């Protein structure tokens, strides 16, 4: 989960029910990103890399 003094998230995905503002739970994706940033800071890193499941 670490490379080049950064936290890397290998799969970024959200359940269809939680996408957009009309989802069942709002802010799920943003919350997961915040957890990754918090983990990076706790490890003394300044970067987080995300790899999406799909490219658009």
N, CA, C and O atoms as a DFTB+ gen file, in Angstrom:
224 C
 N C O
     1  1       0.822      -1.199       0.000
     2  2       0.000       0.000       0.000
     3  2       0.859       1.254       0.000
     4  3       0.313       2.355       0.060
     5  1       2.144       1.137      -0.063
     6  2       2.959       2.346      -0.099
     7  2       3.962       2.264      -1.238
     8  3       4.488       1.192      -1.541
     9  1       4.216       3.371      -1.850
    10  2       5.187       3.473      -2.936
    11  2       5.622       4.922      -3.006
    12  3       4.795       5.833      -2.959
    13  1       6.928       5.133      -3.119
    14  2       7.448       6.493      -3.233
    15  2       6.958       7.405      -2.109
    16  3       6.578       8.551      -2.350
    17  1       6.971       6.890      -0.889
    18  2       6.519       7.667       0.273
    19  2       5.107       8.196       0.093
    20  3       4.836       9.369       0.350
    21  1       4.223       7.338      -0.343
    22  2       2.826       7.700      -0.544
    23  2       1.943       6.488      -0.262
    24  3       2.412       5.350      -0.297
    25  1       0.698       6.730       0.010
    26  2      -0.289       5.668       0.128
    27  2      -0.927       5.505      -1.244
    28  3      -1.314       6.485      -1.879
    29  1      -1.034       4.263      -1.693
    30  2      -1.659       3.984      -2.987
    31  2      -2.929       3.182      -2.756
    32  3      -2.910       2.148      -2.088
    33  1      -4.025       3.662      -3.308
    34  2      -5.304       2.966      -3.261
    35  2      -5.484       2.329      -4.632
    36  3      -5.587       3.030      -5.638
    37  1      -5.522       0.991      -4.671
    38  2      -5.503       0.282      -5.940
    39  2      -6.861       0.158      -6.614
    40  3      -6.923      -0.037      -7.828
    41  1      -7.916       0.263      -5.883
    42  2      -9.226       0.113      -6.498
    43  2     -10.160       1.161      -5.914
    44  3     -10.414       1.175      -4.710
    45  1     -10.659       2.018      -6.754
    46  2     -11.604       3.045      -6.339
    47  2     -12.929       2.727      -7.004
    48  3     -13.036       2.728      -8.230
    49  1     -13.929       2.457      -6.196
    50  2     -15.209       2.038      -6.738
    51  2     -16.301       2.408      -5.745
    52  3     -16.075       2.413      -4.535
    53  1     -17.461       2.712      -6.252
    54  2     -18.598       3.028      -5.404
    55  2     -19.800       2.223      -5.879
    56  3     -20.003       2.048      -7.080
    57  1     -20.574       1.748      -4.957
    58  2     -21.785       1.005      -5.304
    59  2     -22.749       1.955      -6.011
    60  3     -22.858       3.117      -5.619
    61  1     -23.448       1.488      -7.041
    62  2     -24.378       2.374      -7.762
    63  2     -25.389       3.087      -6.867
    64  3     -25.805       4.203      -7.174
    65  1     -25.789       2.450      -5.755
    66  2     -26.747       3.098      -4.845
    67  2     -26.168       4.337      -4.181
    68  3     -26.917       5.178      -3.683
    69  1     -24.850       4.462      -4.167
    70  2     -24.217       5.556      -3.446
    71  2     -23.584       6.580      -4.366
    72  3     -22.799       7.409      -3.904
    73  1     -23.895       6.552      -5.635
    74  2     -23.315       7.504      -6.581
    75  2     -24.211       8.738      -6.703
    76  3     -25.437       8.636      -6.718
    77  1     -23.578       9.886      -6.788
    78  2     -24.330      11.131      -6.973
    79  2     -25.013      11.594      -5.703
    80  3     -24.890      10.974      -4.647
    81  1     -25.727      12.682      -5.827
    82  2     -26.397      13.271      -4.660
    83  2     -27.698      12.564      -4.307
    84  3     -28.230      12.757      -3.214
    85  1     -28.214      11.751      -5.217
    86  2     -29.470      11.065      -4.936
    87  2     -29.241       9.655      -4.406
    88  3     -30.178       8.860      -4.332
    89  1     -28.006       9.342      -4.039
    90  2     -27.675       8.012      -3.539
    91  2     -28.249       7.759      -2.165
    92  3     -28.703       8.672      -1.476
    93  1     -28.219       6.502      -1.786
    94  2     -28.741       6.114      -0.476
    95  2     -27.926       6.763       0.650
    96  3     -28.484       7.236       1.640
    97  1     -26.609       6.777       0.484
    98  2     -25.725       7.418       1.444
    99  2     -24.909       8.457       0.698
   100  3     -24.268       8.130      -0.301
   101  1     -24.915       9.684       1.150
   102  2     -24.205      10.764       0.474
   103  2     -22.783      10.886       1.017
   104  3     -22.569      10.808       2.226
   105  1     -21.811      11.076       0.122
   106  2     -20.440      11.342       0.530
   107  2     -19.588      10.125       0.827
   108  3     -18.537      10.250       1.455
   109  1     -20.015       8.947       0.389
   110  2     -19.261       7.726       0.671
   111  2     -17.879       7.790       0.038
   112  3     -16.882       7.516       0.706
   113  1     -17.804       8.148      -1.237
   114  2     -16.518       8.217      -1.926
   115  2     -15.578       9.228      -1.296
   116  3     -14.399       8.942      -1.091
   117  1     -16.089      10.394      -0.992
   118  2     -15.262      11.435      -0.365
   119  2     -14.746      10.976       0.994
   120  3     -13.610      11.276       1.362
   121  1     -15.568      10.258       1.731
   122  2     -15.151       9.763       3.040
   123  2     -14.008       8.752       2.897
   124  3     -13.053       8.776       3.674
   125  1     -14.109       7.865       1.903
   126  2     -13.049       6.880       1.686
   127  2     -11.742       7.560       1.291
   128  3     -10.671       7.147       1.736
   129  1     -11.820       8.594       0.465
   130  2     -10.617       9.348       0.093
   131  2     -10.021      10.025       1.331
   132  3      -8.801      10.061       1.490
   133  1     -10.864      10.552       2.192
   134  2     -10.385      11.207       3.408
   135  2      -9.649      10.217       4.311
   136  3      -8.651      10.575       4.937
   137  1     -10.128       8.989       4.381
   138  2      -9.450       7.964       5.179
   139  2      -8.062       7.691       4.612
   140  3      -7.103       7.548       5.371
   141  1      -7.943       7.616       3.286
   142  2      -6.637       7.384       2.660
   143  2      -5.678       8.539       2.944
   144  3      -4.500       8.310       3.216
   145  1      -6.168       9.765       2.885
   146  2      -5.328      10.933       3.171
   147  2      -4.896      10.923       4.637
   148  3      -3.740      11.211       4.944
   149  1      -5.815      10.594       5.535
   150  2      -5.483      10.514       6.960
   151  2      -4.398       9.464       7.191
   152  3      -3.454       9.709       7.941
   153  1      -4.521       8.308       6.560
   154  2      -3.517       7.251       6.691
   155  2      -2.156       7.722       6.192
   156  3      -1.132       7.452       6.819
   157  1      -2.149       8.425       5.067
   158  2      -0.890       8.948       4.523
   159  2      -0.239       9.910       5.507
   160  3       0.963       9.823       5.759
   161  1      -1.016      10.814       6.056
   162  2      -0.477      11.790       7.019
   163  2       0.070      11.100       8.261
   164  3       1.121      11.481       8.775
   165  1      -0.644      10.081       8.746
   166  2      -0.188       9.351       9.928
   167  2       1.133       8.637       9.669
   168  3       1.924       8.450      10.593
   169  1       1.380       8.237       8.431
   170  2       2.633       7.570       8.066
   171  2       3.728       8.573       7.697
   172  3       4.862       8.186       7.418
   173  1       3.384       9.860       7.698
   174  2       4.367      10.892       7.378
   175  2       4.512      11.147       5.890
   176  3       5.503      11.734       5.455
   177  1       3.537      10.714       5.106
   178  2       3.573      10.903       3.657
   179  2       2.788      12.149       3.267
   180  3       1.902      12.600       3.993
   181  1       3.133      12.692       2.107
   182  2       2.433      13.868       1.591
   183  2       1.624      13.569       0.342
   184  3       1.086      14.490      -0.274
   185  1       1.524      12.304      -0.048
   186  2       0.841      11.994      -1.304
   187  2      -0.018      10.743      -1.164
   188  3       0.281       9.836      -0.387
   189  1      -1.096      10.729      -1.945
   190  2      -1.973       9.567      -2.076
   191  2      -2.185       9.352      -3.565
   192  3      -2.529      10.286      -4.289
   193  1      -1.982       8.124      -4.023
   194  2      -2.229       7.769      -5.424
   195  2      -3.459       6.894      -5.495
   196  3      -3.607       5.958      -4.709
   197  1      -4.338       7.191      -6.428
   198  2      -5.535       6.397      -6.629
   199  2      -5.506       5.769      -8.011
   200  3      -5.154       6.427      -8.990
   201  1      -5.869       4.516      -8.091
   202  2      -5.989       3.827      -9.370
   203  2      -7.467       3.467      -9.541
   204  3      -7.986       2.653      -8.778
   205  1      -8.147       4.049     -10.516
   206  2      -9.563       3.750     -10.708
   207  2      -9.766       2.358     -11.282
   208  3      -8.883       1.818     -11.947
   209  1     -10.912       1.791     -11.028
   210  2     -11.250       0.485     -11.578
   211  2     -11.412       0.579     -13.089
   212  3     -10.963      -0.299     -13.826
   213  1     -12.049       1.636     -13.541
   214  2     -12.298       1.862     -14.971
   215  2     -11.692       3.188     -15.382
   216  3     -11.581       4.104     -14.568
   217  1     -11.306       3.292     -16.625
   218  2     -10.877       4.596     -17.136
   219  2     -11.985       5.131     -18.032
   220  3     -12.611       4.372     -18.772
   221  1     -12.223       6.408     -17.967
   222  2     -13.312       7.009     -18.752
   223  2     -12.768       7.876     -19.834
   224  3     -13.534       8.465     -20.596
